[in-house]
Amino acid sequence: MGNEREEREKEREIRDELVKLTLEHRELDNEIATLEAAGSIDQLLITRLKRRKLKLKDQITGLEDQLLPDIIA
């Protein structure tokens, strides 16, 4: 039973982290769109934000993979 509890706790932690990262990803998306719409000339900042957004997406995908059971084809 302790093992089940640990697994549920781990899953909850992963889901909490997913929510946090997804929110941060969405906020970066909005910030990038705002900068681009305003005609920002700070392309370096926009590029850095886009890289951060891609890293977050990779983290999100990794966490989602942990939640989904492996499917053997």
C-alpha positions as CSV (number, residue, x, y, z in Angstrom):
1,M,0.0,0.0,0.0
2,G,2.8,2.4,0.7
3,N,4.1,1.9,-2.8
4,E,0.7,2.9,-4.2
5,R,0.6,6.0,-2.1
6,E,4.1,6.9,-3.2
7,E,3.1,6.4,-6.9
8,R,0.0,8.6,-6.4
9,E,2.1,11.3,-4.7
10,K,4.7,11.2,-7.5
11,E,2.0,11.5,-10.1
12,R,0.5,14.4,-8.2
13,E,3.9,16.2,-8.1
14,I,4.3,15.6,-11.8
15,R,0.9,17.0,-12.6
16,D,1.5,20.1,-10.4
17,E,4.8,20.7,-12.2
18,L,3.0,20.3,-15.5
19,V,0.5,22.9,-14.6
20,K,3.3,25.3,-13.5
21,L,5.3,24.8,-16.7
22,T,2.3,25.0,-19.0
23,L,1.3,28.3,-17.4
24,E,4.9,29.7,-17.8
25,H,4.9,28.5,-21.4
26,R,1.6,30.3,-22.1
27,E,2.9,33.5,-20.4
28,L,6.1,33.4,-22.6
29,D,3.9,32.9,-25.7
30,N,1.9,36.0,-24.7
31,E,5.0,38.0,-24.0
32,I,6.6,37.1,-27.3
33,A,3.4,37.9,-29.2
34,T,3.1,41.3,-27.4
35,L,6.7,42.1,-28.3
36,E,6.3,41.1,-31.9
37,A,3.0,43.0,-32.3
38,A,4.6,46.1,-30.8
39,G,7.3,45.9,-33.4
40,S,10.0,45.4,-30.9
41,I,13.5,45.7,-32.3
42,D,15.0,43.7,-29.5
43,Q,15.3,40.5,-31.5
44,L,17.9,39.1,-29.0
45,L,15.3,39.2,-26.2
46,I,12.6,37.6,-28.5
47,T,15.1,34.9,-29.5
48,R,15.9,34.2,-25.8
49,L,12.3,34.0,-24.9
50,K,11.6,31.6,-27.8
51,R,14.5,29.4,-26.7
52,R,13.1,29.4,-23.1
53,K,9.7,28.5,-24.5
54,L,11.1,25.5,-26.4
55,K,13.0,24.3,-23.3
56,L,9.7,24.5,-21.4
57,K,7.9,22.5,-24.1
58,D,10.6,19.8,-23.9
59,Q,10.2,19.6,-20.1
60,I,6.4,19.5,-20.5
61,T,6.7,16.7,-23.0
62,G,9.0,14.7,-20.7
63,L,6.6,15.0,-17.8
64,E,3.6,14.0,-20.0
65,D,5.6,10.9,-21.1
66,Q,6.1,10.0,-17.4
67,L,2.4,10.1,-16.8
68,L,1.4,8.0,-19.9
69,P,2.0,4.3,-19.6
70,D,4.3,2.8,-22.2
71,I,2.4,1.2,-25.1
72,I,4.0,-1.8,-26.5
73,A,3.2,-2.1,-30.2
